[in-house]
């Protein structure tokens, strides 16, 4: 998974990568993708935000927050 974010201090584009494993909720069978706290903080995301998945066509995906 790749996330693009910019620093307001120097306006550089920084790319970071996180690797996470899909988990299964034992009660419902739903699949869960646990996002690391540092990713959420850096991206400015919080629980309830709608994310857009984009296939990078190279085996990876990017996530961006949907604009309101």
Buried (B, 14 or more C-beta within 10 A) or exposed (E): BEBEEEEEEEEEEEEEEEEEEEEEEEEEEEEEEEBEEEBBEBBEBEEEEEBEEEEEEEEEEBBBEEEE
